[in-house]
Amino acid sequence: MAEDNVSIPEFSCLLRMDPYLKPYEKDFERRYELLQKKLLQLEEAEGGFDQFTRSYKTFGVQRQPDNSLFFKEWAPAAEALFLTGDFNGWDKFSHPYTKKDFGKWELILPPKHDKSPAVDHNTKLKVVVHTKEGERLYRISPWAKYVTREEKSVIYDWVHWDPPQPYTQIHPRPKKPKSLRTYEAHVGIASPEGKIASYANFTTNMLPRIKDLGKA
């Protein structure tokens, strides 16, 4: 249940604009309270929502300046995590992750004697997950940069993607649009009336509006 002191910014204005929402006021407050709690959790665990959206820069596998490899996964229900693959002859226990706070697991692989990364580019990897129920599961990282599947197979492979000569951007970044772009528009709900809107209504009223706003 939402607390009585939950205050949604400018919520009264929204209710005045759309009275149909009034019966659901308490539900909006409950959801807003849950959102605030989740944002606080992200602040504590990840340093904020913005950092959370950039998890691809820290999770999975990241090559460090000295060519060591930093592996990071999120598996809060796991009992133990190991890394296996072509690089260690698919040994299931030789490379354990270390458990960290907030369900995170980390592993650092130092470079080889020749200073090259311990895992070669274009070779296969798997995370071995040991569950509290005693199961042993083989998984690919959700942050894998490259995943392949053999023909007629249902199993996907995590392929380590870290070419010695990484791609260099040669084309300029596209210019930012002057206006927003419409991602999608729903025909059935494109009406202020309490009914399912028609294609004729969408053609007559909505498409010209989207075009005039410069969002098409």
Salt bridges, closest charged atoms under 4 A:
GLU25 OE1 - LYS22 NZ 2.75
ASP27 OD1 - ARG30 NH2 2.86
ASP27 OD2 - ARG31 NE 3.24
GLU29 OE1 - LYS26 NZ 3.57
GLU33 OE2 - LYS37 NZ 4.00
GLU46 OE2 - LYS104 NZ 3.17
ASP50 OD2 - ARG54 NE 3.06
ASP120 OD1 - LYS112 NZ 2.77
GLU150 OE2 - LYS124 NZ 3.60
ASP157 OD2 - LYS124 NZ 3.31
ASP157 OD1 - LYS126 NZ 3.51
ASP162 OD2 - ARG63 NE 2.54
ASP162 OD2 - HIS160 NE2 4.00
GLU184 OE2 - HIS186 NE2 2.95
GLU193 OE1 - LYS195 NZ 3.57
